[in-house]
Amino acid sequence: MEHQPDQAHSSIDDTPLARQLADLTSRRRALESRTVTLPTQTQVFTVSNQKGGVGKTTSTVNLAAALVSHGARVLVIDLDPQGNASTALGVPHSADVPSVYDVLIDVFPLADIIQASPESPKLLCAPSTIHLAGAEIELVSQVAREHRLRSALDEYLASAEEHVDVVLIDCPPSLGLLTINAFAAAQQVLIPIQCEYYALEGLSQLLGSVQMIQKHLNPKLNVSTILLTMYDGRTKLAQQVADEVRSHFPNEVLNSVIPRSVRVSEAPSFGQTVIAYDGGSAGAVAYKEAAIEILDRAVARETNKNEEGAL
């Protein structure tokens, strides 16, 4: 009878929940002890997937906040007329607020519309307003309509008082002139893919669009990063989808996977990212791990380029 409490204790330790909590605790500790090196060049990502509902905006704002938590200075450009990224970052974006619309149509300097998120002075946002919904039509008749955002961003980065480490551009889930502006302005494409049935649908269309942009507008653009989102480890389907995506894109898919998380879903309704809302939750930890991978890859690319240049 004396051994029963020990047996009960060990059986509790062996439950899936206990293992999950132990894993989360060790990952938190690993993050706390990790030193992060920032790239010297500004990394410009377009976060895009022509399939809606894949966690695109959620991943944009949470990755931005996670990057800031590692010491980076980050600019989020909200190109989606819905303005969900602006909402999640706690940035005002009512119709009378100067926004990305004014940059694209009226050639405002980007510096005039950028606001700092209440979460951190290092987390910057160029907000979207409802006016952006009409920008697609208005851009059609404009000169250099595909390069409006790139010109504004280049000018801002060249004259910014403080160096911006990462720019994340949140696109609408379509291939209109707004998304084309984002592709023309970026160096890299980050694609969030949900670990669910039909996940790869639309991906071939997106990759075709990227090739078209590479050919005609931006030869430097490349799909550098794929982030698996909405992962539910309890289902076989999620694992199968993850394996399939990794088999097609072994070098692009991040090791970090974003789990389905109540905290991640709740955070936007409080005008916060999950990093600010509950920084120790499974979702926040996963985004922080993904952010480290993105920074490590950027530093590795710079190192390789410097070594090649020295040869």
Buried (B, 14 or more C-beta within 10 A) or exposed (E): EEEEEEEEEEEEEEEEEEEEEEEBEEBBEEBEEEEBBBBEEBBBBBBBBBBEEBBBBBBBBBBBBBBBBBEBBBBBBBBBBBBBBBBBBBBEBEEEBBBBBBBBBEEBEBBEBBBBBEBBEBBBBBBBBBBBBEBBEBBEEBEEBBBBBBBBBBEBBEEBEEEBBBBBBBBBBEBBBBBBBBBBBBBBBBBBBBBBEEBEEBBEEBBEBBEEBBEEBBEEBBBBBBBBBBBEEEEEEBBEBBEBBBEEBEEBBBEBBBBBBEBBEBBBEEBBBBBBBBBEBBBBBBBBBBBBBBBBBBBEBBEEEEEEEEE
